[in-house]
Amino acid sequence: MKNFEKILSYIFPAVVLAGFLGRGVFNVSVLLVLLLSIALYRKMDFDVLRRDPVLRGWFIFLFFVLVANIFAIELSFSLKKFSVFAIYSFVVLGSGRYLYGYSMDRDGNLERAVSVLTFTALFVSLLVIANTLAGIDLLEYIRKGVKVPQYGNYHFRLSIAVNIFAISFYWSMKKRLPYLLISVMAVETMGVFCSGSRTAMVAFVGMLAVFVFVKNGKRIFSRELFITVFLVGAAVWASYILSPYAKIRIGSFDTTFLPKGDHMSGRYELFAATAGEISKSLLYGRGVKSAVKHPVEYGASSSKHPHNIYLEVLLDSGLVGFIPFLFFLWVLYRSFTGVGTDAAPALYASLAGLFLTSLASWSIWSANHISVMMTVLAVLLGMSASSGKRMGS
């Protein structure tokens, strides 16, 4: 059993890396997690996981989304998509809750997970920087031999980097690895700004502000703040040199909120159009991933998901699914209250990153998106339970 668990503790966070390397790699990774989890669960008391409030909250949400899907526009399609979403999200969350919440070796599992996540975030950021220098998406070129810009999946990649940044920064500090600490700060900042993703930029700055604010006892001005501003400023300057596109995108913040601006690449119009679609089927929604078959039209454009998970849940499962989703978020909130001061900066900063990227980036129904976010969430819950202890001690 110990060998199974140790293997799983390495394979489980690898879901994050596999999530953007390719759907085939990702599916294999989740399948391995499932098989190893089954091998472990046979040896433990299922009642432990059945009583877990976070898992119960997620199960309640899944149940009501299933009920809402009975009224889906494309019933068979939505049920198929829901099944994949439900299995992947529950397997990953359940495995994470066991590894980092109830295992006898949860501190060791957490240590291994955070180290994997740290180097994943660095890899993602280096990949985005390399894409910027090459002018193409290198992963797509390696896999398919096709030269395309990195815009295809870069929002998701950067969501990973932003949401993991505070965890990896905290781990580098606790392990007293100054070179890794500087690398995390410089490389991940450059990765975010080189990409030109304004969603990632806003989420990154917000996450960083929360980290510094909480770490310094809610004091705004401190030595750490000035050091952080200096390092981030230097990385942003380097991004300007590497990526002229970054300068254009940062400059566009001046007009994005004005009537003649691009409204965050049309996000505002998309949100308004989604709200209009929600009003047509407010109670039960249109069915999971309905926008794939019936895209949301806004102006001359259309979208296969609203780029906002709260609007997406309302659009596809109505109030029947949205109210249980709010209940799940409330359960999460309760799970993080009373966090010790040791891990608090990383925890609250990562949660801020998750929240901000969920407003304008990833899709909740996407199997690889939700699995990655559940991985990060499981690690954060584990850190919350272990706060007050020094990781690796």
Backbone torsions as a table, in degrees:
resi	resn	phi	psi	omega
1	MET	NA	-38.9	179.5
2	LYS	-61.7	-41.2	179.6
3	ASN	-64.7	-43.3	176.5
4	PHE	-56.1	-47.4	-175.6
5	GLU	-66.6	-39.2	-179.9
6	LYS	-65.6	-42.1	177.2
7	ILE	-62.1	-44.9	-179.5
8	LEU	-62.8	-36.1	-178.1
9	SER	-65.1	-24.0	174.7
10	TYR	-89.4	-40.0	-177.0
11	ILE	-68.8	-38.4	-173.9
12	PHE	-57.6	-53.7	179.2
13	PRO	-69.4	-15.4	176.5
14	ALA	-65.3	-16.6	174.9
15	VAL	-56.0	-36.3	179.8
16	VAL	-61.9	-47.8	-180.0
17	LEU	-65.7	-43.4	-178.7
18	ALA	-67.7	-23.7	-176.6
19	GLY	-59.0	-29.5	179.4
20	PHE	-117.9	-3.4	175.2
21	LEU	-74.2	-23.7	179.0
22	GLY	154.1	146.7	-176.8
23	ARG	-62.0	-38.0	179.7
24	GLY	-63.3	-45.4	178.1
25	VAL	-63.3	-40.4	-179.8
26	PHE	-63.3	-44.9	-179.8
27	ASN	-61.4	-41.4	178.1
28	VAL	-63.1	-41.8	-179.4
29	SER	-61.7	-46.3	-179.7
30	VAL	-67.0	-37.2	177.9
31	LEU	-61.5	-42.1	177.0
32	LEU	-63.1	-40.6	176.5
33	VAL	-60.0	-44.0	-179.7
34	LEU	-62.0	-48.7	-177.5
35	LEU	-64.3	-43.5	178.8
36	LEU	-67.1	-36.1	178.9
37	SER	-64.9	-42.7	178.5
38	ILE	-60.8	-42.0	178.7
39	ALA	-61.5	-36.3	179.3
40	LEU	-75.9	-44.4	-175.0
41	TYR	-63.0	-27.6	178.6
42	ARG	-64.6	-21.4	-175.6
43	LYS	-99.1	-2.0	-174.2
44	MET	-126.3	171.3	-178.6
45	ASP	-82.2	115.4	-179.1
46	PHE	-63.5	-24.3	-178.3
47	ASP	-61.1	-28.9	179.1
48	VAL	-59.9	-48.3	179.6
49	LEU	-74.0	-33.6	179.8
50	ARG	-63.6	-29.0	-178.7
51	ARG	-88.1	-7.4	-177.5
52	ASP	-65.3	122.0	-174.5
53	PRO	-64.6	-35.0	-179.3
54	VAL	-67.7	-45.4	177.8
55	LEU	-63.6	-40.2	178.5
56	ARG	-64.9	-41.0	177.7
57	GLY	-62.2	-41.1	178.6
58	TRP	-68.0	-38.4	178.9
59	PHE	-63.4	-41.7	178.5
60	ILE	-60.8	-43.5	177.4
61	PHE	-60.1	-46.7	179.6
62	LEU	-60.2	-41.1	-178.7
63	PHE	-60.9	-46.7	-177.5
64	PHE	-72.6	-29.5	173.1
65	VAL	-65.5	-39.2	176.5
66	LEU	-61.8	-43.1	177.4
67	VAL	-59.5	-46.2	-179.0
68	ALA	-63.1	-32.0	-176.9
69	ASN	-69.8	-13.6	175.9
70	ILE	-59.3	-27.4	-177.4
71	PHE	-101.9	19.7	-176.5
72	ALA	-65.5	150.9	176.8
73	ILE	-63.9	-46.1	177.7
74	GLU	-114.2	85.7	-169.5
75	LEU	-58.4	-53.8	-175.9
76	SER	-64.5	-40.6	179.6
77	PHE	-62.7	-48.6	-177.6
78	SER	-66.2	-38.8	178.2
79	LEU	-65.1	-38.5	177.4
80	LYS	-63.2	-47.7	180.0
81	LYS	-65.4	-38.2	178.4
82	PHE	-64.2	-41.0	-178.4
83	SER	-60.5	-45.5	178.9
84	VAL	-62.8	-46.6	179.3
85	PHE	-59.2	-46.4	-176.0
86	ALA	-66.1	-46.4	-178.1
87	ILE	-64.1	-49.8	-177.1
88	TYR	-62.7	-48.8	-175.6
89	SER	-65.0	-39.8	-177.3
90	PHE	-73.0	-39.2	177.8
91	VAL	-61.4	-46.5	-177.2
92	VAL	-68.6	-45.9	-179.8
93	LEU	-65.4	-43.3	179.7
94	GLY	-63.2	-43.2	178.5
95	SER	-64.0	-41.7	179.5
96	GLY	-65.1	-40.0	179.4
97	ARG	-65.8	-36.5	177.2
98	TYR	-68.4	-51.4	-174.4
99	LEU	-61.4	-41.8	-171.4
100	TYR	-108.9	-1.4	-179.7
101	GLY	-118.9	-35.7	-171.3
102	TYR	-125.3	-11.4	-179.8
103	SER	-67.8	148.5	175.7
104	MET	-65.8	-24.9	-179.8
105	ASP	-109.8	36.9	-173.4
106	ARG	-64.3	-33.2	178.9
107	ASP	-67.3	-40.4	176.2
108	GLY	-66.3	-40.6	176.9
109	ASN	-61.8	-41.4	-179.5
110	LEU	-66.0	-41.1	178.0
111	GLU	-59.7	-44.9	-179.8
112	ARG	-66.8	-39.8	-179.3
113	ALA	-63.8	-45.8	-177.3
114	VAL	-65.9	-36.0	177.3
115	SER	-65.8	-41.5	177.5
116	VAL	-64.2	-44.2	-179.7
117	LEU	-63.6	-38.9	179.8
118	THR	-60.2	-49.1	-177.8
119	PHE	-74.4	-24.7	173.1
120	THR	-65.6	-45.7	180.0
121	ALA	-61.5	-40.8	177.1
122	LEU	-64.5	-41.6	179.6
123	PHE	-63.0	-44.2	179.5
124	VAL	-59.8	-46.6	-177.8
125	SER	-65.4	-42.3	177.2
126	LEU	-63.2	-36.4	178.2
127	LEU	-63.4	-44.0	179.8
128	VAL	-64.5	-41.0	177.9
129	ILE	-63.3	-43.8	178.4
130	ALA	-63.1	-40.1	176.7
131	ASN	-60.1	-40.6	-179.6
132	THR	-64.0	-44.5	180.0
133	LEU	-66.1	-38.7	-178.0
134	ALA	-81.5	-22.6	-178.7
135	GLY	78.5	10.2	179.3
136	ILE	-141.5	167.5	173.2
137	ASP	-84.4	105.5	-173.1
138	LEU	-64.8	-35.5	178.4
139	LEU	-63.2	-42.5	178.7
140	GLU	-65.5	-37.4	-179.9
141	TYR	-67.0	-41.7	178.9
142	ILE	-65.4	-42.0	-175.6
143	ARG	-76.9	-42.4	-170.3
144	LYS	-118.6	-9.3	-177.4
145	GLY	70.7	20.8	-177.6
146	VAL	-109.7	133.1	178.4
147	LYS	-92.1	107.5	178.1
148	VAL	-133.0	154.2	176.1
149	PRO	-63.0	165.5	-176.0
150	GLN	-81.8	6.6	-173.4
151	TYR	-71.2	-15.6	-175.6
152	GLY	-55.5	-43.0	-175.1
153	ASN	-139.4	18.0	-170.2
154	TYR	-74.9	-26.7	176.6
155	HIS	-60.5	-43.1	-179.8
156	PHE	-66.9	-43.8	178.5
157	ARG	-58.5	-42.9	-178.0
158	LEU	-73.5	-30.2	173.6
159	SER	-59.4	-39.7	177.0
160	ILE	-60.2	-50.8	-176.6
161	ALA	-61.5	-43.9	-178.6
162	VAL	-64.7	-45.2	-176.0
163	ASN	-71.0	-24.7	-179.1
164	ILE	-92.7	-19.9	-171.8
165	PHE	-50.2	-52.0	-175.7
166	ALA	-63.4	-36.1	178.5
167	ILE	-64.3	-47.5	-178.0
168	SER	-68.3	-35.6	178.0
169	PHE	-64.5	-44.2	179.2
170	TYR	-62.9	-44.2	-179.4
171	TRP	-63.1	-41.4	178.6
172	SER	-62.3	-38.8	178.3
173	MET	-66.3	-46.5	-176.5
174	LYS	-67.8	-31.9	179.3
175	LYS	-83.9	-3.6	-179.7
176	ARG	54.9	54.6	178.4
177	LEU	-115.3	84.9	-172.9
178	PRO	-60.8	-38.2	-179.1
179	TYR	-68.3	-38.9	176.1
180	LEU	-66.0	-38.8	179.0
181	LEU	-59.5	-47.4	179.3
182	ILE	-65.5	-39.3	179.3
183	SER	-63.4	-44.1	178.7
184	VAL	-59.2	-48.1	-178.7
185	MET	-63.0	-50.4	-174.1
186	ALA	-70.6	-50.4	-174.3
187	VAL	-67.2	-44.4	-177.5
188	GLU	-70.6	-35.1	175.7
189	THR	-64.4	-45.5	179.0
190	MET	-63.8	-38.1	178.9
191	GLY	-61.1	-44.2	-179.5
192	VAL	-64.7	-46.2	-174.4
193	PHE	-80.0	-30.0	175.5
194	CYS	-63.6	-31.2	-176.4
195	SER	-66.4	-30.6	-175.2
196	GLY	80.0	5.5	179.6
197	SER	-77.1	112.7	-178.9
198	ARG	-70.3	-32.0	175.0
199	THR	-59.5	-47.1	179.8
200	ALA	-65.2	-38.8	179.5
201	MET	-61.9	-48.5	-179.2
202	VAL	-63.4	-45.1	-179.4
203	ALA	-64.1	-38.9	-179.0
204	PHE	-65.8	-47.3	180.0
205	VAL	-64.4	-41.8	178.1
206	GLY	-63.1	-43.4	179.3
207	MET	-63.6	-42.9	-179.8
208	LEU	-65.3	-39.3	178.7
209	ALA	-62.8	-42.0	178.5
210	VAL	-64.2	-42.2	-179.8
211	PHE	-58.7	-51.1	-177.9
212	VAL	-66.0	-41.1	-177.9
213	PHE	-61.8	-46.9	-178.7
214	VAL	-71.2	-41.5	-178.1
215	LYS	-61.8	-33.0	-176.9
216	ASN	-97.1	28.2	176.0
217	GLY	63.3	35.1	178.9
218	LYS	66.4	19.0	172.2
219	ARG	-89.7	136.8	-176.5
220	ILE	-78.5	-47.7	-175.0
221	PHE	-96.9	125.7	-179.3
222	SER	-160.3	168.9	178.6
223	ARG	-62.6	-40.8	-179.8
224	GLU	-61.7	-36.0	179.5
225	LEU	-62.6	-46.6	-177.9
226	PHE	-67.4	-37.5	176.6
227	ILE	-64.8	-42.9	179.8
228	THR	-62.7	-45.8	179.7
229	VAL	-60.8	-40.8	179.6
230	PHE	-63.7	-48.5	-178.0
231	LEU	-65.1	-44.2	178.3
232	VAL	-63.5	-42.7	178.7
233	GLY	-59.7	-42.2	178.7
234	ALA	-64.5	-40.1	179.4
235	ALA	-68.5	-38.5	177.6
236	VAL	-64.9	-41.8	177.6
237	TRP	-59.6	-42.9	177.7
238	ALA	-63.0	-36.4	178.2
239	SER	-64.1	-37.8	177.4
240	TYR	-59.3	-41.7	-178.6
241	ILE	-68.3	-43.1	-177.4
242	LEU	-73.5	-34.9	-172.1
243	SER	-134.5	97.1	175.3
244	PRO	-58.1	-27.5	179.0
245	TYR	-62.5	-34.3	178.8
246	ALA	-61.8	-40.8	179.9
247	LYS	-63.4	-40.5	178.8
248	ILE	-63.9	-44.5	-176.8
249	ARG	-68.2	-40.2	177.4
250	ILE	-65.7	-41.4	177.6
251	GLY	-62.1	-28.0	-177.9
252	SER	-70.5	-12.5	175.6
253	PHE	-61.2	-24.9	179.8
254	ASP	-61.9	-32.7	-174.6
255	THR	-112.7	-6.8	-172.2
256	THR	-63.1	-26.8	-179.0
257	PHE	-96.5	0.1	-179.5
258	LEU	-91.9	158.2	-179.1
259	PRO	-55.0	-32.6	-177.1
260	LYS	-95.6	5.7	178.9
261	GLY	-78.8	179.8	-178.6
262	ASP	-90.1	1.4	174.3
263	HIS	53.1	51.0	-179.5
264	MET	52.5	56.0	179.3
265	SER	57.2	37.6	176.5
266	GLY	83.1	9.7	-178.8
267	ARG	-59.2	-40.7	-176.4
268	TYR	-62.5	-43.6	178.4
269	GLU	-65.3	-38.4	178.3
270	LEU	-63.7	-43.2	179.4
271	PHE	-62.5	-41.1	180.0
272	ALA	-65.9	-41.8	178.6
273	ALA	-66.1	-38.8	177.5
274	THR	-62.7	-42.0	177.8
275	ALA	-59.9	-37.7	176.9
276	GLY	-64.6	-40.3	177.8
277	GLU	-68.1	-36.4	178.8
278	ILE	-61.2	-41.0	-177.4
279	SER	-63.7	-21.4	-179.0
280	LYS	-78.8	-23.5	-179.7
281	SER	-144.7	60.8	-170.6
282	LEU	-66.8	-35.3	-173.0
283	LEU	-75.5	-53.1	-174.5
284	TYR	-108.8	-11.1	-178.1
285	GLY	74.2	-172.7	-174.7
286	ARG	-102.1	-7.7	-177.5
287	GLY	110.2	146.7	-177.8
288	VAL	-55.8	130.8	-179.5
289	LYS	58.5	34.3	-178.9
290	SER	-61.3	-31.1	-176.4
291	ALA	-69.2	-15.4	175.6
292	VAL	-66.6	-42.4	179.0
293	LYS	-87.0	-32.6	-178.5
294	HIS	-129.1	79.7	-175.3
295	PRO	-56.9	148.6	176.1
296	VAL	-78.2	118.7	-179.0
297	GLU	-89.3	131.8	174.3
298	TYR	-143.8	113.8	-174.7
299	GLY	63.2	-129.3	178.7
300	ALA	-92.8	5.3	-176.1
301	SER	-114.2	171.3	175.4
302	SER	-147.5	160.8	-178.3
303	SER	-140.2	145.5	179.7
304	LYS	-89.5	-3.2	168.3
305	HIS	-160.2	154.0	-170.7
306	PRO	-73.6	-5.4	-177.6
307	HIS	61.4	28.2	176.3
308	ASN	-156.5	115.1	-170.4
309	ILE	-68.5	-26.0	-178.9
310	TYR	-73.3	-42.8	174.1
311	LEU	-66.4	-34.9	-178.9
312	GLU	-66.0	-43.6	178.1
313	VAL	-63.0	-43.0	178.7
314	LEU	-64.7	-43.4	-178.3
315	LEU	-62.0	-42.0	-170.1
316	ASP	-98.8	-18.8	178.5
317	SER	-131.4	2.8	176.0
318	GLY	60.9	-163.2	178.6
319	LEU	-66.4	-26.7	179.0
320	VAL	-60.1	-37.6	177.9
321	GLY	-93.5	-30.2	-174.0
322	PHE	-70.3	-40.2	-179.3
323	ILE	-64.2	-45.8	173.6
324	PRO	-61.8	-31.1	177.0
325	PHE	-65.0	-41.5	175.5
326	LEU	-63.3	-37.5	177.1
327	PHE	-61.9	-42.4	177.9
328	PHE	-61.2	-42.5	178.4
329	LEU	-63.5	-36.3	177.5
330	TRP	-66.1	-40.0	177.0
331	VAL	-62.0	-41.8	177.1
332	LEU	-60.6	-45.3	179.4
333	TYR	-57.0	-44.4	179.4
334	ARG	-64.4	-32.6	-178.5
335	SER	-70.3	-24.5	-177.9
336	PHE	-98.3	-5.1	178.9
337	THR	-71.3	146.1	179.9
338	GLY	77.9	21.3	179.5
339	VAL	-67.8	137.1	178.6
340	GLY	-66.5	162.7	-174.6
341	THR	-70.0	-23.8	-175.5
342	ASP	-60.7	-50.8	-176.0
343	ALA	-98.3	-5.5	-172.4
344	ALA	-54.9	-45.5	-179.1
345	PRO	-57.6	-46.3	-179.2
346	ALA	-66.9	-41.2	-178.3
347	LEU	-62.6	-53.4	-175.7
348	TYR	-69.9	-33.7	177.7
349	ALA	-66.9	-43.3	178.9
350	SER	-65.2	-39.7	176.4
351	LEU	-63.7	-38.1	176.3
352	ALA	-63.0	-41.3	177.4
353	GLY	-63.0	-43.6	176.7
354	LEU	-58.8	-44.7	-178.3
355	PHE	-64.8	-47.8	-176.0
356	LEU	-66.8	-39.5	178.1
357	THR	-71.0	-28.2	179.2
358	SER	-70.3	-18.2	-178.3
359	LEU	-76.1	-26.0	-173.0
360	ALA	-150.7	27.4	-176.0
361	SER	-138.9	-88.6	-165.1
362	TRP	-80.0	167.8	-179.1
363	SER	-107.1	129.8	-176.9
364	ILE	-68.9	-30.5	-176.1
365	TRP	-81.4	-15.4	-179.1
366	SER	-68.3	127.0	-174.4
367	ALA	-60.0	-44.5	-178.7
368	ASN	-73.6	-34.5	177.3
369	HIS	-62.3	-53.3	-175.2
370	ILE	-68.0	-33.9	179.5
371	SER	-66.0	-41.0	177.4
372	VAL	-63.4	-45.6	-179.0
373	MET	-66.2	-35.8	176.6
374	MET	-67.0	-34.6	176.1
375	THR	-61.6	-49.0	179.1
376	VAL	-61.7	-42.7	-178.9
377	LEU	-63.3	-42.2	179.3
378	ALA	-62.6	-39.9	177.5
379	VAL	-65.9	-41.8	179.2
380	LEU	-63.1	-41.4	177.3
381	LEU	-63.8	-38.0	176.9
382	GLY	-65.9	-41.3	176.9
383	MET	-63.9	-36.3	178.2
384	SER	-63.1	-43.1	-179.9
385	ALA	-68.8	-28.6	-177.8
386	SER	-98.6	4.3	-176.8
387	SER	-63.0	145.6	-174.3
388	GLY	100.2	-24.0	172.4
389	LYS	-96.3	149.4	175.7
390	ARG	-87.7	125.3	-177.9
391	MET	-63.8	134.9	179.0
392	GLY	86.7	-1.0	-179.4
393	SER	-86.7	NA	NA
